[in-house]
Amino acid sequence: MRSSSKNDVSLLDGLGEDEIELLRMRAMRYAERIDDGTGDIAEVVVFRRGTTQYAVPISVLREVRPLRSMCRIPGASLVVPGIVHFRGEILSLHDLEAFMDPTAGGRPAAWVIVAENAGERIGIIADEVLGIEQFAATRVRPPPVTFGERGIPFEGVIDGGVLLLSAERMFDTPSFFSAF
């Protein structure tokens, strides 16, 4: 074991007790292993847009970043309200709130979740990023039939009513993917 000296710098230096406790709780949460014998374990990033929680698989996630500015697209659907510059390319931004409820949308968002499928990328806007969660793949229930065509971009529903997005289906759903 190393002895402590004045030159050692701790990662916790400058943090308050509440912040250190939060980091400890997160470390304990992510250190837990889910193994209930029910099959493959999937990891997702859970986020909120409006009153609904969504999840996107980490396997299709490219980046989560604050939405500082965007360029609105005149005459575009509220589902695709604008574009954003992302690492040298222009990404379309997509609003799940407007997609699920055509009378909603148009509200500002705080985050962009960049998802990729078959070499194409889009930005999904979010109000809040809630964290990374694991779940047993066998626990995914189909989306409610009442969603009709609005259920197409979803793989299903996971615990707590979180809607699990399918990258392939998002990119193949014209009413979600197309701006006009």
Salt bridges, closest charged atoms under 4 A:
ASP8 OD1 - ARG2 NH2 3.70
GLU63 OE2 - ARG65 NE 2.89
GLU63 OE1 - ARG87 NH2 2.66
GLU89 OE2 - ARG121 NE 2.69
ASP95 OD1 - ARG49 NE 2.95
GLU97 OE1 - ARG49 NH2 3.78
GLU97 OE1 - ARG107 NE 3.08
GLU116 OE1 - ARG62 NE 2.34
GLU116 OE2 - ARG121 NH1 2.85
ASP127 OD2 - ARG48 NH1 3.46
ASP127 OD1 - ARG49 NH1 2.53
ASP127 OD2 - ARG107 NH2 2.74
GLU128 OE1 - ARG48 NE 3.19
GLU133 OE2 - ARG29 NH2 3.83
ASP159 OD2 - ARG139 NH1 3.76
